[in-house]
Amino acid sequence: MYELIVTEKPAAAQKIAEALADGKSIKENYQGVPYYKITHGKRDIIVACAVGHLYGLAEKVKKGWIYPIFDIEWKPVFENSRGAAFTKKYLNAIKKLAKDANEFTVATDFDQEGEVIGLNIVRYLCKRNDANRMKFSTLTKDELRESYNKKTKHLEWGQAESGEARHFLDFYNGVNYSRALTAAIKTTGAFKIMSTGRVQGPALKIIVDREREIKIFVPKPFWQIELFGDYNRQDIIAWHKEDKFWEKSKADEVISKTKSQKEAKIDNLEKKQFSQIPPFPFDLTSMQVEAYRCHNISPKETLEIAQELYTSGYISYPRTSSQQLPPAIGYTKVLNDLGKQKQYSDLARRLLKKSSLKPNNGKKTDPAHPAIYPTGIAPAELTERESRIYDLIVKRFLATFADNATRETVIAEINCSSEIFIAKGTRTIEKGWHEFYFPYVKLEEIELPSMKKGDKIKVSKIELISKETQPPKRYTPASIIKELEKRNLGTKATRSEIIDTLFQRGYVQGKAIEATNLGISTIETLEKYCPKILDEDLTRHFEVEMDKIREGNQKKEIILEDAKEAIIKITAELKKHQKEIGTDLQKANRETQDEMSFLGVCPVCKEGNLHIRRGKKWYFAACSRYPDCKTIFNLPSNALLKPTKRECEICKYPMITAIKKGKRPQDFCVNPECESKYAEGAAGIEAKAIAKGEIEKPCPKCKEGKIVLRKSIYGSFYGCNKFPKCRYTASLTNKANDTAPK
């Protein structure tokens, strides 16, 4: 008999086994699934792993596309999704290992999702009603051993009940509303999977509302007056104190009064120093926003990278809403460990010399986890994007302990023919935390000359500038997540997935998120026939109620009954107007498909339009005048393709952006014969020689094959002739391991 510890991911199982083992852990496997045998004190322990959710909600008996449905249950995810077939062996492994165990401990991530994963494993595979619970925020040896020693005798039931309620609510809303919209389109004779949900609908409405504001925006003209001068050969730029003139006649009066002036006087000079406190520690949202600002990495990818850094033991648990670093994490130890990493050694050493270490904690808290921080464990090998996120997290952590920065603002009032112009300068006096958060501090440094009241300056030019008010800015992937948090819609862990779904369904597009015709029409149609489905207050109500469940102040069953009642009313309205809804959505869907696939005018016939099309197994670009014009270009099938709305600078054919997971988007020309796809100079000569067999080079990876010249839509590249046995590829400039997409 032994104790069975179950983790959420394989990497966590290995970390826990290594941390708890008194000697060496013994790695074994069942059906290819790893598990670990260890001895801890006088106890025999087996550490096994899941791969996220092994169980998902599904209808008890599926009866087609009927709705509303509420008769659902937890089922193994491999039974409901072909893409989840790999989870079956993990389920079988835990089931087998549970048979001879006499004690069970859940060591999944300590949040609602992790609690639900653990709960389902305990009740369906271990056949128990409860289990021990380990709680930790990092996968470091010391914390894992302490977590095991302090494990509780029960699951975190408030968290489990709240998490399960969320799953049921999301399933009820998502399945029933999505079926209703899909069924509506089917009444037109077409078919398209439509989706909306408890949070997805309100999130899309926020984006559409911004689009409406932009479309109805009427620019209003205004004028500003700028003065250019110099003081002791140092340039000075000042703006009229009125700032914006809404009547041009008044601005013209000022210009008329000052245009011939060659000199102005400093009427007043005001200097102010202010202290700038360090930033707060990262919670998930602020980290996602900052990663997008500094590195242009999407919130979804930032979370994926942070999760990988966590499971590798390099940072604490990222799905947190806390902006606080408690003393229990061991500030001194983390800083000492960071000091062993060359790039952080000087900064860590400077902080350790401080008389006391106290982070600039924010107000936001999380009952489960502290703010995100580095553990101090030096990363082995990181990709470029992983390195960027890790560096951002480390620098943010260091900056929170640093001293305030001191900035000075100088405001000069410049009198030119009795018209007052304002020159402003701001500079950093003491860098403080800026040095620790470099290069992520983006502050403008404008230093005015050393002047005093009564000094004269030479005026070189006074200019009238005509401007217009600008419409509201579209949301970015980062700012929309911040907006959802502000409105208490969704959770810290799901917001980026919700936005990603809007992109996948064709509701939105672009880096500056723009609602498509389909997205706008979906919201307009729902507002017209069933506005309750988009009600933010209703969504927020259930978020508040789920918090009450976690705190033990509300029953899951009551909330689910309330949800069913609301859904029944909403779906009744959708059924009542099914045909009208379907007609509106299908029209918008056709327009959106054309809009999102349009590449430009056909470069061959010059009459038709070139669109991205999808065959049974591949993508291609074809002319809309087919069969009169049979222009067609093969496109990669292993990437998400988007028109760039640009022409190739060399051949003038349309350009397309290919987006692959974990890689930078890549722009390419649809023309396979475009000169941009061939190397020039020495590299091009060598490539031709290799293609003709005049030069032979062995494959540097497998040592058996020979390098040959290959072609793809992205251009020519080197590859091994033993492909697919050897997958070595390199660019024509011989950059090793410079993988070329195929």
C-alpha positions in Angstrom: 0.0 0.0 0.0 1.1 3.5 -0.7 0.1 7.1 -0.9 -0.9 8.4 -4.4 -0.1 12.0 -5.2 -1.7 13.3 -8.4 -0.5 16.4 -10.2 -1.9 18.5 -13.1 0.9 18.1 -15.5 3.8 15.6 -16.1 6.5 18.3 -15.3 4.9 19.0 -11.9 4.9 15.3 -11.1 8.7 15.1 -11.7 9.4 18.2 -9.7 7.3 16.9 -6.7 8.9 13.5 -6.8 12.4 14.9 -6.9 11.5 17.3 -4.0 10.0 14.8 -1.7 12.2 11.8 -2.4 14.6 11.0 0.5 16.9 9.2 -2.0 16.5 9.0 -5.8 13.0 8.8 -7.4 12.4 5.8 -9.6 10.7 6.6 -12.8 8.4 4.0 -14.3 5.6 4.2 -16.8 2.2 2.7 -17.7 1.1 2.7 -21.4 3.8 5.3 -21.9 2.6 7.6 -19.1 5.4 8.4 -16.5 5.0 8.0 -12.8 7.5 8.1 -9.9 8.1 5.8 -6.9 9.7 7.5 -3.9 10.2 7.1 -0.2 9.6 10.0 2.1 10.3 9.3 5.7 8.6 6.0 6.4 6.1 6.4 3.6 6.0 4.8 0.2 4.6 7.3 -2.3 3.7 7.2 -6.0 3.5 10.5 -7.9 1.3 10.4 -11.0 0.2 13.0 -13.4 -2.8 14.2 -15.4 -2.6 16.4 -18.5 -5.0 19.1 -17.5 -8.7 18.2 -17.5 -9.3 14.4 -17.9 -13.0 15.0 -17.6 -15.3 17.4 -19.3 -19.0 18.2 -19.3 -21.2 16.6 -21.9 -24.9 15.7 -22.4 -25.9 12.5 -20.8 -27.8 11.5 -23.9 -27.2 13.5 -27.1 -30.3 14.1 -29.1 -29.0 16.3 -31.9 -29.1 20.1 -32.0 -32.0 20.6 -29.6 -31.9 23.4 -27.0 -32.1 24.3 -24.2 -30.4 21.3 -22.6 -29.4 21.0 -18.9 -29.1 17.2 -18.5 -25.3 17.0 -18.4 -22.6 15.1 -16.6 -18.8 14.7 -16.3 -17.4 12.3 -18.9 -13.8 11.5 -19.9 -12.7 14.1 -22.4 -11.4 11.5 -24.9 -15.0 10.3 -25.4 -16.1 13.7 -26.6 -13.1 15.0 -28.5 -10.8 13.3 -31.0 -8.2 15.9 -30.2 -8.2 14.7 -26.6 -7.6 11.0 -27.4 -4.1 11.2 -25.8 -5.7 11.8 -22.4 -7.1 8.3 -22.2 -3.7 6.7 -21.3 -3.3 9.2 -18.5 -6.7 8.4 -17.1 -6.0 4.7 -17.3 -2.6 5.1 -15.6 -4.1 7.0 -12.6 -7.0 4.5 -12.4 -4.5 1.6 -12.2 -2.3 3.2 -9.7 -5.3 4.2 -7.5 -6.3 0.5 -7.0 -3.5 -0.3 -4.5 -3.3 3.1 -2.8 -4.6 3.7 0.7 -4.2 7.5 0.8 -4.7 10.1 -1.8 -3.3 13.6 -2.1 -4.2 16.2 -4.8 -1.3 18.4 -5.9 -2.8 20.1 -8.9 -2.5 23.9 -9.4 -4.1 25.6 -6.5 -6.9 27.5 -8.2 -10.5 26.7 -9.2 -9.5 24.8 -12.4 -6.9 22.8 -10.5 -9.4 22.0 -7.8 -12.0 20.7 -10.3 -9.3 18.6 -12.1 -8.3 17.1 -8.7 -11.9 16.6 -7.6 -12.9 14.6 -10.7 -9.8 12.4 -10.4 -10.5 11.7 -6.8 -14.2 10.8 -7.3 -14.1 9.1 -10.7 -10.7 7.4 -10.7 -9.8 7.0 -7.0 -13.4 6.3 -6.0 -13.2 8.6 -3.0 -15.3 11.4 -1.7 -12.3 13.5 -0.5 -8.5 13.6 -0.4 -5.5 15.4 1.1 -4.6 18.7 -0.5 -1.1 20.2 -1.1 -1.0 24.0 -1.6 1.9 25.7 -3.3 2.8 28.7 -5.5 6.2 27.5 -6.8 7.6 24.2 -7.8 10.8 24.7 -5.8 12.1 21.9 -3.5 11.7 23.8 -0.2 8.1 25.0 -0.9 7.0 21.5 -2.1 8.4 19.8 1.0 6.7 22.4 3.2 3.5 22.0 1.2 3.5 18.3 1.7 4.3 18.6 5.4 1.4 21.0 5.9 -1.1 19.3 3.5 -4.7 19.6 4.6 -6.9 16.6 5.2 -9.6 17.8 2.8 -9.9 19.3 -0.7 -10.5 23.0 -0.8 -14.3 22.5 -1.1 -15.3 26.2 -1.6 -12.9 26.4 -4.5 -14.0 23.1 -5.9 -17.7 24.0 -5.7 -17.2 27.4 -7.2 -15.1 25.9 -10.0 -17.6 23.3 -10.8 -20.4 25.8 -10.8 -18.4 27.9 -13.3 -18.0 24.9 -15.6 -21.8 24.2 -15.5 -22.7 27.8 -16.1 -20.3 28.1 -19.0 -21.6 24.9 -20.5 -25.2 25.8 -20.1 -24.7 29.3 -21.6 -22.2 28.4 -24.3 -23.9 25.3 -25.7 -27.5 26.5 -25.6 -26.8 30.0 -27.1 -24.4 28.7 -29.7 -26.9 26.0 -30.8 -29.6 28.6 -31.0 -27.5 30.9 -33.3 -26.3 28.0 -35.4 -29.8 26.6 -35.8 -30.9 30.1 -36.9 -28.4 30.1 -39.7 -29.5 26.6 -40.7 -32.9 28.0 -41.5 -31.4 29.9 -44.4 -30.1 26.7 -46.0 -26.5 27.5 -45.0 -24.3 26.2 -42.2 -21.8 27.9 -39.9 -20.9 27.1 -36.3 -21.8 30.2 -34.3 -20.8 30.7 -30.8 -21.6 33.1 -27.9 -21.6 32.6 -24.2 -21.9 34.1 -20.7 -18.8 36.3 -21.1 -18.1 36.1 -24.9 -21.3 38.0 -25.8 -20.7 41.0 -23.5 -17.0 41.0 -24.5 -17.9 41.2 -28.2 -20.5 43.9 -27.4 -17.8 46.1 -25.8 -15.7 45.9 -29.0 -18.7 46.5 -31.2 -19.8 49.5 -29.1 -16.3 51.0 -29.6 -16.6 50.4 -33.3 -19.9 52.2 -33.3 -18.3 55.2 -31.5 -15.6 55.3 -34.1 -18.1 55.2 -37.0 -20.4 57.9 -35.7 -17.5 60.1 -34.6 -17.5 63.5 -36.3 -14.1 65.2 -36.2 -14.1 68.7 -34.8 -11.5 71.1 -36.0 -9.2 73.0 -33.6 -6.0 75.0 -33.8 -2.9 75.2 -31.7 -0.1 77.7 -31.8 3.5 76.7 -31.4 6.5 78.9 -30.6 10.0 78.0 -31.7 12.9 79.9 -30.1 16.3 79.5 -28.5 18.1 80.5 -25.3 21.9 80.5 -25.4 21.7 78.4 -28.6 19.5 75.8 -27.0 16.1 75.1 -28.7 12.9 75.9 -26.9 9.4 74.7 -28.0 6.4 76.2 -26.3 2.6 76.1 -26.9 0.1 78.8 -26.3 -1.5 78.5 -22.9 -5.0 78.3 -24.5 -3.9 74.9 -25.8 -6.8 74.3 -28.2 -8.5 77.1 -30.0 -12.0 76.0 -31.1 -12.5 79.3 -33.1 -10.0 80.0 -35.8 -10.6 83.7 -35.6 -9.2 83.8 -32.0 -6.2 81.9 -33.1 -5.7 84.2 -36.0 -5.7 87.2 -33.6 -2.9 85.7 -31.6 -0.8 84.9 -34.8 -1.4 88.5 -36.0 -0.3 89.9 -32.7 2.9 87.8 -32.4 4.1 87.0 -35.9 6.5 89.9 -36.2 8.0 89.4 -32.7 11.7 88.4 -32.6 12.0 88.3 -28.8 10.0 87.0 -25.8 10.5 87.1 -22.1 10.4 84.6 -19.3 7.5 85.8 -17.1 7.5 83.0 -14.6 9.5 79.9 -14.0 8.3 77.1 -11.7 10.3 74.0 -10.7 8.7 71.0 -9.0 10.3 67.8 -7.9 8.2 64.8 -7.3 8.8 61.3 -6.1 7.8 58.4 -8.3 7.1 55.2 -6.5 8.2 51.8 -7.9 5.6 49.7 -9.8 3.4 47.1 -8.1 4.4 43.4 -8.4 2.8 41.6 -11.3 -0.6 40.1 -11.2 -1.6 38.1 -14.4 -3.4 41.0 -16.1 -0.7 43.6 -15.5 1.9 41.1 -16.7 -0.1 40.5 -19.9 -0.5 44.2 -20.5 3.1 44.9 -19.9 4.3 42.0 -22.1 2.2 43.4 -25.0 3.5 46.9 -24.5 7.1 46.0 -24.2 7.4 42.9 -26.5 4.2 42.9 -28.5 3.5 39.4 -27.2 -0.2 38.6 -27.1 -1.9 38.0 -23.7 -2.7 34.5 -24.6 0.8 33.6 -25.6 2.2 35.5 -22.5 0.1 33.2 -20.3 1.2 30.1 -22.1 4.9 31.1 -21.7 4.4 32.0 -18.1 2.8 28.6 -17.4 5.8 26.9 -19.0 8.2 29.0 -16.8 6.2 28.0 -13.8 6.2 24.3 -14.5 9.9 24.5 -15.1 10.3 26.0 -11.6 11.5 29.4 -12.7 8.6 31.6 -11.6 5.6 31.4 -9.2 2.1 30.5 -10.3 1.0 33.0 -12.9 -2.8 32.8 -12.7 -3.1 35.2 -9.8 -4.9 38.4 -9.2 -2.6 39.5 -6.4 -0.3 42.5 -6.5 1.3 41.6 -3.2 4.6 39.7 -2.3 4.4 38.4 1.3 7.5 38.0 3.4 6.9 34.2 3.4 8.3 33.9 -0.1 11.8 34.7 1.3 12.9 38.0 -0.3 16.6 37.5 0.7 16.9 34.0 -0.6 15.3 34.8 -3.9 17.6 37.8 -4.4 20.7 35.8 -3.4 19.7 33.2 -6.0 19.0 35.8 -8.7 22.5 37.2 -7.8 24.0 34.0 -9.1 22.7 34.8 -12.6 25.2 37.1 -14.3 22.7 39.5 -15.8 21.0 40.2 -12.5 24.0 39.9 -10.1 24.7 43.7 -9.7 21.1 44.7 -9.3 20.4 41.9 -6.7 23.6 42.8 -4.8 22.5 46.4 -4.5 19.1 45.5 -3.1 20.7 43.1 -0.6 22.7 46.0 0.8 19.5 47.8 1.8 18.8 47.9 5.5 15.4 46.4 4.9 13.6 44.8 2.0 10.0 45.8 1.5 8.2 45.5 -1.9 5.8 48.2 -3.1 2.7 46.0 -2.8 -0.5 47.0 -4.5 -4.0 46.6 -3.2 -5.2 43.6 -5.2 -5.1 40.3 -3.4 -5.7 36.7 -4.2 -6.6 34.1 -1.5 -4.7 31.4 -3.3 -1.4 32.9 -4.5 0.9 35.8 -4.2 1.9 38.1 -7.0 4.1 36.7 -9.7 7.8 36.5 -8.8 11.0 34.6 -10.0 12.0 31.7 -7.8 15.7 32.4 -8.3 16.4 29.1 -10.1 18.5 29.9 -13.1 16.8 28.8 -16.4 18.6 26.2 -18.5 17.5 26.9 -22.0 14.8 29.4 -23.0 13.5 30.4 -26.4 13.8 34.1 -27.3 10.2 34.9 -26.3 10.5 32.9 -23.0 13.6 34.9 -22.2 11.8 38.1 -22.8 8.9 37.2 -20.5 11.3 35.8 -17.8 13.4 39.0 -17.9 10.3 41.2 -17.6 9.2 39.2 -14.5 12.6 39.4 -12.9 13.1 43.1 -13.6 9.6 43.9 -12.2 10.3 41.9 -9.1 13.6 43.7 -8.5 12.1 47.1 -9.2 9.4 46.7 -6.5 12.1 46.6 -3.8 14.1 49.6 -5.2 14.0 53.2 -4.0 11.6 55.8 -5.4 12.7 57.7 -8.5 12.9 61.5 -8.4 11.7 63.6 -11.3 11.7 67.3 -11.8 9.2 69.3 -13.9 10.0 72.8 -15.1 7.2 75.0 -16.4 8.2 78.3 -18.1 5.7 81.0 -18.9 7.0 82.9 -22.0 5.5 86.3 -22.8 5.5 87.2 -26.4 3.6 90.4 -27.1 1.4 89.8 -24.0 0.5 86.3 -25.3 1.6 83.6 -22.9 3.2 80.4 -24.2 4.1 77.4 -22.0 7.3 75.4 -22.3 7.5 72.2 -20.2 10.4 70.0 -19.4 10.7 66.9 -17.2 13.8 65.1 -16.4 14.9 62.4 -14.0 17.0 63.5 -11.0 17.4 60.2 -9.2 16.8 57.1 -11.3 15.9 54.9 -8.3 13.8 51.9 -9.5 14.2 53.0 -13.2 17.7 51.3 -13.2 16.1 48.0 -12.0 13.3 48.0 -14.5 15.5 49.0 -17.5 14.7 48.8 -20.4 11.0 48.7 -19.7 10.7 52.3 -18.3 9.3 54.4 -21.0 9.5 58.0 -19.8 10.1 61.1 -21.9 13.1 63.2 -20.9 12.7 66.8 -22.0 15.2 69.2 -20.4 14.8 72.9 -20.6 17.8 75.3 -20.6 18.8 76.7 -17.2 16.8 79.9 -17.3 15.5 82.4 -14.8 12.6 84.9 -14.6 13.1 87.9 -16.7 15.5 86.3 -19.2 14.9 86.9 -22.9 14.7 84.3 -25.6 15.0 84.7 -29.4 11.8 83.8 -31.3 12.5 82.1 -34.6 9.0 81.1 -35.6 5.4 81.1 -34.4 3.2 78.6 -36.3 -0.5 78.0 -36.5 -1.3 74.2 -36.6 -4.6 72.9 -37.8 -5.8 69.7 -36.2 -9.0 67.6 -35.7 -10.2 65.7 -32.7 -9.6 62.0 -33.1 -12.1 59.1 -32.6 -11.7 56.7 -29.7 -8.9 54.2 -30.2 -9.7 50.6 -30.9 -8.9 48.1 -28.2 -5.7 46.1 -28.4 -5.4 42.5 -27.2 -4.0 43.9 -23.9 -6.4 46.8 -23.4 -9.5 44.7 -23.9 -8.4 42.3 -21.2 -7.9 45.2 -18.9 -11.4 46.4 -19.7 -12.9 43.0 -19.0 -11.2 43.0 -15.7 -12.4 46.5 -14.9 -16.0 45.4 -15.6 -15.6 42.1 -13.7 -16.3 40.0 -16.8 -14.6 36.6 -16.9 -11.7 35.4 -14.8 -8.0 36.3 -14.9 -7.3 32.9 -16.5 -10.0 32.9 -19.2 -10.1 36.4 -20.6 -7.4 35.9 -23.1 -9.1 32.7 -24.3 -12.4 34.5 -24.8 -10.8 37.2 -27.0 -8.9 34.5 -28.9 -12.3 32.8 -29.6 -13.7 36.0 -31.0 -10.9 36.0 -33.5 -11.3 32.4 -34.4 -15.1 32.8 -35.0 -14.5 35.7 -37.4 -16.2 38.3 -35.1 -13.1 40.5 -34.8 -9.8 41.1 -36.7 -6.6 43.1 -36.6 -4.0 44.1 -34.0 -6.1 47.1 -33.2 -9.2 45.0 -32.7 -11.9 45.8 -35.2 -15.3 44.1 -35.2 -16.1 42.5 -38.5 -19.4 42.7 -40.3 -20.3 39.3 -38.7 -19.4 40.6 -35.2 -21.3 43.8 -35.6 -24.3 42.0 -37.1 -24.3 39.4 -34.4 -24.5 42.0 -31.7 -27.1 44.1 -33.6 -29.3 41.0 -34.2 -29.1 39.9 -30.6 -29.8 43.5 -29.3 -32.9 43.6 -31.6 -34.4 40.2 -30.7 -32.8 39.1 -27.4 -30.8 41.9 -25.6 -30.7 39.9 -22.3 -28.1 37.6 -23.8 -25.7 40.5 -23.8 -26.5 41.8 -20.3 -23.2 42.6 -18.5 -25.1 42.9 -15.2 -26.4 39.4 -15.5 -22.9 38.1 -16.2 -21.4 40.1 -13.3 -24.2 38.8 -11.0 -23.1 35.2 -11.5 -19.4 36.2 -11.0 -20.3 37.6 -7.6 -22.4 34.6 -6.7 -19.5 32.2 -7.6 -17.3 34.2 -5.3 -19.9 33.7 -2.6 -19.8 29.9 -3.3 -16.0 29.9 -2.8 -16.4 31.8 0.5 -19.1 29.3 1.6 -21.9 31.9 1.6 -23.9 30.5 -1.3 -25.0 27.1 -2.6 -24.0 25.9 -6.0 -27.4 24.4 -6.7 -29.3 27.7 -6.1 -27.1 29.5 -8.6 -27.5 26.8 -11.3 -31.2 26.9 -10.9 -31.2 30.7 -11.4 -29.1 30.2 -14.5 -31.4 27.6 -16.0 -34.4 30.0 -15.5 -32.6 32.8 -17.3 -31.4 30.6 -20.1 -34.9 29.2 -20.7 -36.3 32.7 -21.1 -33.5 33.8 -23.4 -33.6 30.7 -25.7 -37.4 31.1 -26.0 -36.8 34.6 -27.4 -34.2 33.2 -29.8 -36.5 30.5 -31.1 -39.3 33.0 -31.5 -37.2 35.0 -34.0 -35.1 32.2 -35.4 -35.6 32.9 -39.1 -35.0 36.6 -38.8 -31.9 36.1 -36.8 -30.6 33.5 -39.3 -31.2 35.7 -42.3 -29.3 38.6 -40.7 -26.4 36.5 -39.5 -25.9 34.6 -42.8 -25.8 37.8 -44.8 -23.2 39.2 -42.5 -21.3 35.9 -42.5 -21.0 36.0 -46.3 -19.8 39.6 -46.3 -17.2 38.9 -43.5 -15.9 35.8 -45.4 -15.3 37.9 -48.5 -13.8 40.8 -46.4 -11.4 38.6 -44.5 -10.3 36.5 -47.5 -9.8 39.4 -50.0 -6.2 39.7 -51.2 -6.5 42.2 -54.0 -7.2 42.5 -57.7 -6.1 39.3 -59.6 -2.6 40.0 -60.9 -3.2 38.0 -64.1 -6.6 39.0 -65.5 -6.8 42.4 -63.7 -10.6 42.0 -63.6 -11.4 39.5 -60.9 -10.5 39.6 -57.2 -8.1 37.2 -55.6 -9.4 35.5 -52.4 -8.1 32.9 -50.0 -10.0 29.7 -50.3 -10.0 26.4 -48.5 -10.1 23.0 -50.1 -10.7 19.7 -48.3 -7.1 19.5 -47.2 -5.3 22.7 -48.2 -5.6 26.4 -48.7 -5.2 28.2 -52.0 -5.7 31.6 -53.5 -7.9 31.8 -56.6 -9.5 34.4 -58.9 -13.2 35.2 -58.4 -13.7 35.0 -62.2 -13.0 31.2 -62.3 -13.5 29.4 -64.6 -12.9 32.3 -67.0 -9.7 33.1 -65.1 -7.9 30.0 -63.8 -5.3 31.8 -61.7 -4.5 29.8 -58.6 -1.7 29.7 -56.0 -1.1 27.0 -53.5 -0.8 28.3 -49.9 0.5 26.6 -46.7 -2.0 24.5 -44.8 -0.2 24.5 -41.5 -0.7 28.2 -40.6 -3.5 30.7 -40.0 -3.5 32.9 -43.1 -4.5 36.6 -43.2 -4.4 39.2 -46.0 -1.8 42.0 -45.4 -3.6 44.4 -47.7 -0.2 45.1 -49.3 1.5 44.3 -52.6 4.9 42.7 -52.9 7.5 45.5 -53.6 9.2 43.4 -56.2 6.5 41.7 -58.3 3.4 43.6 -57.1 1.5 40.3 -56.3 -0.5 40.3 -53.0 1.2 39.6 -49.7 -0.2 37.2 -47.0 0.6 36.8 -43.3 1.1 33.3 -42.0 0.7 32.8 -38.3 2.0 29.7 -36.6 1.8 28.9 -32.9 4.9 30.0 -31.0 6.5 31.7 -34.0 6.6 35.2 -35.3 4.1 36.0 -38.0 5.7 35.7 -41.5 4.7 37.8 -44.5 5.2 36.2 -48.0 4.3 36.9 -51.6 1.8 34.5 -53.3 3.9 34.5 -56.4 6.1 31.3 -56.3 8.4 32.8 -58.9 8.9 36.1 -57.1 12.6 37.1 -57.0 12.3 37.8 -53.3 12.3 34.1 -52.7 15.8 33.6 -54.1 19.1 34.5 -52.5 21.4 36.9 -54.3 25.2 37.2 -54.5 27.5 34.5 -53.1 24.6 32.7 -51.3 22.6 32.5 -54.6 25.6 31.2 -56.6 26.2 28.5 -54.0 22.5 27.5 -53.9 22.5 27.0 -57.7 25.6 24.9 -57.5 24.1 22.7 -54.8 20.9 22.3 -56.9 22.9 21.2 -59.9 25.0 18.8 -57.9 28.2 20.7 -58.5 28.7 21.1 -54.7 28.0 18.4 -52.1 27.6 19.1 -48.4 26.9 16.5 -45.7 23.9 17.1 -43.4 25.3 18.6 -40.2 22.6 17.0 -38.1 22.3 13.4 -39.2 25.7 13.1 -40.8 24.2 10.6 -43.3 22.2 12.7 -45.7 23.2 15.4 -48.1 22.1 19.0 -48.3 19.7 19.7 -51.1 17.9 22.8 -52.3 14.2 22.9 -51.6 11.4 25.3 -52.3 8.3 26.4 -50.4 5.8 29.3 -50.7 8.1 31.2 -48.3 11.1 30.8 -50.6 14.1 28.5 -51.2 15.9 26.8 -48.3 18.4 24.0 -47.6 17.2 20.6 -46.3 18.4 17.1 -45.8 17.7 14.6 -48.5 16.8 12.1 -45.8 13.6 14.0 -45.0 11.3 13.0 -43.2 13.8 10.9 -41.2 16.0 13.9 -40.8 14.2 17.3 -40.5 17.3 19.6 -40.7 16.6 22.9 -42.5 18.5 26.1 -42.9 18.3 29.4 -44.8 20.3 30.0 -47.9 22.6 32.2 -45.7 23.6 29.0 -43.9 22.3 30.1 -40.5 22.2 26.8 -38.6 18.8 25.6 -37.4 17.1 28.5 -39.2 14.0 26.5 -39.7 12.1 27.1 -43.0 8.4 26.5 -42.9 7.1 23.9 -45.4 
